Amino acid sequence: MNGTDPEPVRAAVAPLLEVRDLRSGYAGSTVLQGVDLVVQRGEAVALLGRNGSGRSTLARALMGLQESQGERLWRGESLRGLPPHRVARLGLGYVPESRDIFPGLTVRQNLLLGLQPQRRTPRWTLQDSWRMFPALQAREHTAAGRLSGGEQQMLTLCRTLVGDPDLVIVDEPAEGLAPQLVDRLARCLADLHARGLALLLIEQKLALALTVCQRCLVMGRGTIVFNGSPRALREREDLRQEWLGL
């Protein structure tokens, strides 16, 4: 005995999101072939891959919008059987590629629909939305259906963020955006990460993904074929050629 108290045993902290052997598909065709992934608290992860590799199916399955088999764990607790709105209320946000706005409502009304009962001081507010995307504030009282495609994408992102998620899945946010908006989007995502928000970014633009994210997953044929740092991915030209077509 050395006269000191033994070091206390610290319980392992569960990942924010953990997926084990996730399988899903459409009309008898299996798209996800057994996906395993982990996103830690505050981590920014890029999910890369060609169109048809299963990335958007994975996003929908994670939210409960797509039937799946396997395990989805949120803070160590199963999400099995929960409807999408319950998953969102737990703190998992989703920005779909389809830009699911309410076209007849104004920009402000769309944003207000995203608000959730507050558990804490929110990390993202309406004022943050106006600051990051001033074009939205300029059209605050305009029907969302009259916005450009890029403006609708920014509105969808901000509507999710005002709900104060702990992790947000963002599916192809830069698709069809002008270069200036892509730059602003990159700053927005970096700002969110700096505030402690975890990201799962599904993106075709490799430069954007590697700039924003700490870790990269590459998806091919419905499974994860690479898991590593942006630097490691840059060094794997063979993998990029095979699975990303770059």
Secondary structure, 3 states (H helix, E strand, C coil): CCCCCCCCCCCCCCCCEEEEEEEEEECCEEEEEEEEEEECCCCEEEEECCCCCCHHHHHHHHHCCCCCEEEEEECCEECCCCCHHHHHHCCEEEECCCCCCCCCCEHHHHHHHCCCCCCCCCCCCHHHHHHHCHHHHHCCCCEHHHCCHHHHHHHHHHHHHCCCCCEEEEECCCCCCCHHHHHHHHHHHHHHHHCCCEEEEECCCHHHHHHHCCEEEEEECCEEEEEECHHHHHCCHHHHHHHHCC
